[in-house]
Amino acid sequence: MDLYAIPYEKDISERPLRCGVGPFGVGPFAILPTPKAEGRPRIHSLRDVLDAIFYVLKSGCHWRLLPHDFPPWSTVYYHFRKFRLSGAWHLIYRALRRTERNRIGKNPDVSAAIMDSQSVKTTEEGARSNGYDAHKNIKGRKRHLLVDTLGLPLSVYVPPANVQDRVGARLLLAGLNPLVPRLKKIYADGAYSGEELRRWCEERGGGKLEIVERDRETEGFEVLPKRWIVERTFSWLIRDRRLSKDYERMVQSSETFITVAMIRLMLRRLARGA
C-alpha cells in the first residue's frame, strides 16, 4: 500500500502581504529573534514553528502529539513559552491590531471599548487555579475581555471563575491608561453595575462606564447595543478547539492562547485583503 504525506493547513502565507505586514523581518514580526552569527545554526524556521503553534491552537492536540511534518514539539513549545516570557506575543498582536484598524479606516487608538466575561470549564491540569461560578454553574476559570468596536481585545485577564466581575474589571483595566490614551467610554452589562466601580473607572480605569441593560419588557432573544461585539469575540475564540475549554495548567498560558488566536485571526484577514 502506498503511503502519502498528509498536507496540513498553513496559516502563514508564503507570499508577502501588500498591506505592509510581511511574514518575518518587517512589520510586527521584526521583533522575532534573528539567527545569530555564532553558535549552532537554526534548524527549523520560525515560519514552521508558528504554523505548528497555530495547529495546536486550531486542532486542540497535545504538544507531544504534533505531526512529524512540524518541528519537534519541544522546539515548538520552547518558542511558545519564550515569546510569552519576553512579551513578543503581545507586541506582535498590538502591531497587527493597529494595522487592521488602519485597513478598516479607524484610528489605531481606540476611544470606546466593551467589557464582559465568560466562564469556561477546566480540566484536571488547571485544578489548582480554578473556582466555581455559582451564577453559571461552572467550575473552571473566567475570561475577562476588554475589546474595541471591531471586537479586537485590548486587555485579557483570566482568573478563577469565582472572581466576581466587578473585581475582575479592576484587574482587567489596571495600568491600561498609557496603552489607550484616547479611551473615553466603556460599555458593560449589569454585572458591572455599581457606583464604586463606575467612579473607579472614571478615576483610574481610563473611561466612563456605561451599563447597557436589557429591556425587561422584551420577551425572547434581543441583540443588545455594543454588548454583541464582545459576545462575538468570545464566539471567535471557542471556534479554536484549544479554547473550547481551558486546558492549560497556568492562567498565563490561557491568556497567551487567547492572544495567539487573535493573531491568527488577523493574519488571515490581512492575507485575504492583500
Secondary structure as UniProt FT lines:
FT   TURN            18..19
FT   HELIX           27..31
FT   HELIX           46..59
FT   HELIX           63..65
FT   TURN            68..69
FT   HELIX           73..86
FT   HELIX           88..104
FT   STRAND          112..122
FT   HELIX           124..129
FT   STRAND          131..133
FT   TURN            134..137
FT   STRAND          138..147
FT   TURN            149..150
FT   STRAND          153..157
FT   TURN            161..162
FT   HELIX           165..173
FT   TURN            174..175
FT   TURN            177..179
FT   TURN            181..182
FT   STRAND          185..188
FT   HELIX           190..192
FT   HELIX           195..200
FT   HELIX           201..205
FT   STRAND          208..211
FT   TURN            216..217
FT   TURN            225..226
FT   HELIX           227..238
FT   HELIX           241..243
FT   TURN            244..245
FT   HELIX           251..273
//
